[in-house]
Amino acid sequence: MTAAGSTAPETPVSAFPWDAVLALGLSTLRWRPRDLWAATPRELAAAAGLIRPRPDALARADLDRLLAAHPDPEAPR
């Protein structure tokens, strides 16, 4: 049911995986309960290895070397 006057469509809400979060924080990571409850979702995701650092962008000189080593084939005439 939507709120009175709301035009937003209803979408199913999935339950938060509390059992998995508790198992990860308390068993796998071995955090104290107060540390688990104080953590933000982003901190928990990072500790779980779900957030990976982005690799550095390719430098222009490296791109030029790659383009020289692997040129595009010429179009047929």
Distance bins in CASP14 RR format, pairs under 12 A and 6 or more apart:
PFRMAT RR
TARGET T0000
AUTHOR 0000-0000-0000
RMODE 2
METHOD distances of the structure
MODEL  1
1 8 0 0 0 0 0 1 0 0 0 0 0
1 10 1 0 0 1 0 0 0 0 0 0 0
2 8 1 0 0 1 0 0 0 0 0 0 0
2 9 0 0 0 0 1 0 0 0 0 0 0
2 10 1 0 0 1 0 0 0 0 0 0 0
2 11 0 0 0 0 0 1 0 0 0 0 0
3 10 0 0 0 0 0 1 0 0 0 0 0
15 21 0 0 0 0 0 1 0 0 0 0 0
16 22 0 0 0 0 0 1 0 0 0 0 0
16 41 0 0 0 0 1 0 0 0 0 0 0
16 44 0 0 0 0 0 1 0 0 0 0 0
17 23 0 0 0 0 1 0 0 0 0 0 0
17 24 0 0 0 0 1 0 0 0 0 0 0
17 41 0 0 0 0 0 1 0 0 0 0 0
17 44 0 0 0 0 0 1 0 0 0 0 0
17 48 0 0 0 0 0 1 0 0 0 0 0
18 24 0 0 0 0 0 1 0 0 0 0 0
18 25 0 0 0 0 0 1 0 0 0 0 0
18 26 0 0 0 0 0 1 0 0 0 0 0
18 36 0 0 0 0 0 1 0 0 0 0 0
18 37 0 0 0 0 0 1 0 0 0 0 0
19 25 0 0 0 0 0 1 0 0 0 0 0
19 26 0 0 0 0 0 1 0 0 0 0 0
19 27 0 0 0 0 0 1 0 0 0 0 0
20 26 0 0 0 0 0 1 0 0 0 0 0
20 27 0 0 0 0 0 1 0 0 0 0 0
20 28 0 0 0 0 0 1 0 0 0 0 0
20 44 0 0 0 0 0 1 0 0 0 0 0
20 48 0 0 0 0 1 0 0 0 0 0 0
21 27 0 0 0 0 0 1 0 0 0 0 0
21 28 0 0 0 0 0 1 0 0 0 0 0
21 29 0 0 0 0 0 1 0 0 0 0 0
21 31 0 0 0 0 0 1 0 0 0 0 0
21 33 0 0 0 0 0 1 0 0 0 0 0
21 36 1 0 0 1 0 0 0 0 0 0 0
21 37 0 0 0 0 0 1 0 0 0 0 0
21 39 0 0 0 0 1 0 0 0 0 0 0
21 41 0 0 0 0 1 0 0 0 0 0 0
21 43 0 0 0 0 0 1 0 0 0 0 0
21 44 1 0 0 1 0 0 0 0 0 0 0
21 45 0 0 0 0 0 1 0 0 0 0 0
21 47 0 0 0 0 0 1 0 0 0 0 0
21 48 0 0 0 0 1 0 0 0 0 0 0
22 28 0 0 0 0 0 1 0 0 0 0 0
22 29 0 0 0 0 0 1 0 0 0 0 0
22 31 0 0 0 0 0 1 0 0 0 0 0
22 33 0 0 0 0 1 0 0 0 0 0 0
22 36 1 0 0 1 0 0 0 0 0 0 0
22 37 0 0 0 0 0 1 0 0 0 0 0
22 39 0 0 0 0 0 1 0 0 0 0 0
22 44 0 0 0 0 0 1 0 0 0 0 0
23 29 0 0 0 0 1 0 0 0 0 0 0
23 30 0 0 0 0 0 1 0 0 0 0 0
23 31 0 0 0 0 0 1 0 0 0 0 0
23 36 0 0 0 0 0 1 0 0 0 0 0
23 48 0 0 0 0 0 1 0 0 0 0 0
24 30 0 0 0 0 0 1 0 0 0 0 0
24 31 0 0 0 0 1 0 0 0 0 0 0
24 36 0 0 0 0 1 0 0 0 0 0 0
24 39 0 0 0 0 0 1 0 0 0 0 0
24 41 0 0 0 0 0 1 0 0 0 0 0
24 43 0 0 0 0 0 1 0 0 0 0 0
24 44 1 0 0 1 0 0 0 0 0 0 0
24 45 0 0 0 0 1 0 0 0 0 0 0
24 47 0 0 0 0 1 0 0 0 0 0 0
24 48 1 0 1 0 0 0 0 0 0 0 0
24 49 0 0 0 0 0 1 0 0 0 0 0
24 50 0 0 0 0 0 1 0 0 0 0 0
25 31 1 0 1 0 0 0 0 0 0 0 0
25 32 0 0 0 0 1 0 0 0 0 0 0
25 33 0 0 0 0 1 0 0 0 0 0 0
25 34 0 0 0 0 0 1 0 0 0 0 0
25 35 0 0 0 0 1 0 0 0 0 0 0
25 36 1 0 1 0 0 0 0 0 0 0 0
25 37 0 0 0 0 0 1 0 0 0 0 0
25 38 0 0 0 0 0 1 0 0 0 0 0
25 39 0 0 0 0 1 0 0 0 0 0 0
25 43 0 0 0 0 0 1 0 0 0 0 0
25 44 1 0 0 1 0 0 0 0 0 0 0
25 45 0 0 0 0 0 1 0 0 0 0 0
25 47 1 0 0 1 0 0 0 0 0 0 0
25 48 0 0 0 0 1 0 0 0 0 0 0
26 32 0 0 0 0 1 0 0 0 0 0 0
26 33 1 0 0 1 0 0 0 0 0 0 0
26 34 0 0 0 0 0 1 0 0 0 0 0
26 35 0 0 0 0 1 0 0 0 0 0 0
26 36 1 0 0 1 0 0 0 0 0 0 0
26 37 0 0 0 0 0 1 0 0 0 0 0
26 39 0 0 0 0 0 1 0 0 0 0 0
26 44 0 0 0 0 0 1 0 0 0 0 0
27 33 0 0 0 0 0 1 0 0 0 0 0
27 36 0 0 0 0 0 1 0 0 0 0 0
28 36 0 0 0 0 0 1 0 0 0 0 0
28 44 0 0 0 0 0 1 0 0 0 0 0
28 47 0 0 0 0 1 0 0 0 0 0 0
28 48 1 0 0 1 0 0 0 0 0 0 0
28 49 0 0 0 0 0 1 0 0 0 0 0
29 35 0 0 0 0 1 0 0 0 0 0 0
29 36 1 0 0 1 0 0 0 0 0 0 0
29 39 0 0 0 0 1 0 0 0 0 0 0
29 43 0 0 0 0 0 1 0 0 0 0 0
29 44 0 0 0 0 1 0 0 0 0 0 0
29 45 0 0 0 0 0 1 0 0 0 0 0
29 46 0 0 0 0 0 1 0 0 0 0 0
29 47 1 0 1 0 0 0 0 0 0 0 0
29 48 1 0 0 1 0 0 0 0 0 0 0
29 49 0 0 0 0 0 1 0 0 0 0 0
30 36 0 0 0 0 0 1 0 0 0 0 0
30 47 0 0 0 0 0 1 0 0 0 0 0
31 37 0 0 0 0 1 0 0 0 0 0 0
31 38 0 0 0 0 1 0 0 0 0 0 0
31 39 1 0 0 1 0 0 0 0 0 0 0
31 43 0 0 0 0 0 1 0 0 0 0 0
31 44 0 0 0 0 1 0 0 0 0 0 0
31 47 0 0 0 0 1 0 0 0 0 0 0
31 48 0 0 0 0 0 1 0 0 0 0 0
32 38 0 0 0 0 1 0 0 0 0 0 0
32 39 0 0 0 0 0 1 0 0 0 0 0
33 39 0 0 0 0 0 1 0 0 0 0 0
35 43 0 0 0 0 1 0 0 0 0 0 0
35 44 0 0 0 0 0 1 0 0 0 0 0
35 47 0 0 0 0 0 1 0 0 0 0 0
36 43 0 0 0 0 1 0 0 0 0 0 0
36 44 1 0 0 1 0 0 0 0 0 0 0
36 47 0 0 0 0 1 0 0 0 0 0 0
36 48 0 0 0 0 0 1 0 0 0 0 0
37 43 0 0 0 0 0 1 0 0 0 0 0
37 44 0 0 0 0 0 1 0 0 0 0 0
38 44 0 0 0 0 0 1 0 0 0 0 0
39 45 0 0 0 0 1 0 0 0 0 0 0
39 46 0 0 0 0 1 0 0 0 0 0 0
39 47 1 0 0 1 0 0 0 0 0 0 0
39 48 0 0 0 0 0 1 0 0 0 0 0
40 46 0 0 0 0 1 0 0 0 0 0 0
40 47 0 0 0 0 0 1 0 0 0 0 0
40 51 0 0 0 0 0 1 0 0 0 0 0
41 47 0 0 0 0 0 1 0 0 0 0 0
41 48 0 0 0 0 0 1 0 0 0 0 0
41 50 0 0 0 0 0 1 0 0 0 0 0
41 51 0 0 0 0 0 1 0 0 0 0 0
42 48 0 0 0 0 0 1 0 0 0 0 0
42 49 0 0 0 0 0 1 0 0 0 0 0
42 50 0 0 0 0 1 0 0 0 0 0 0
42 51 1 0 0 1 0 0 0 0 0 0 0
43 49 0 0 0 0 0 1 0 0 0 0 0
43 50 0 0 0 0 0 1 0 0 0 0 0
43 51 0 0 0 0 1 0 0 0 0 0 0
44 50 0 0 0 0 1 0 0 0 0 0 0
44 51 0 0 0 0 1 0 0 0 0 0 0
45 51 1 0 1 0 0 0 0 0 0 0 0
45 52 0 0 0 0 0 1 0 0 0 0 0
46 52 0 0 0 0 1 0 0 0 0 0 0
46 53 0 0 0 0 1 0 0 0 0 0 0
56 62 0 0 0 0 0 1 0 0 0 0 0
57 63 0 0 0 0 1 0 0 0 0 0 0
58 64 0 0 0 0 1 0 0 0 0 0 0
58 65 0 0 0 0 1 0 0 0 0 0 0
58 66 1 0 0 1 0 0 0 0 0 0 0
58 67 0 0 0 0 0 1 0 0 0 0 0
59 65 0 0 0 0 1 0 0 0 0 0 0
59 66 0 0 0 0 0 1 0 0 0 0 0
60 66 0 0 0 0 0 1 0 0 0 0 0
60 67 0 0 0 0 0 1 0 0 0 0 0
61 67 0 0 0 0 0 1 0 0 0 0 0
61 68 0 0 0 0 0 1 0 0 0 0 0
62 68 0 0 0 0 0 1 0 0 0 0 0
62 69 0 0 0 0 0 1 0 0 0 0 0
63 69 0 0 0 0 0 1 0 0 0 0 0
63 70 0 0 0 0 0 1 0 0 0 0 0
64 70 0 0 0 0 0 1 0 0 0 0 0
64 71 0 0 0 0 0 1 0 0 0 0 0
65 71 0 0 0 0 0 1 0 0 0 0 0
66 72 0 0 0 0 0 1 0 0 0 0 0
END
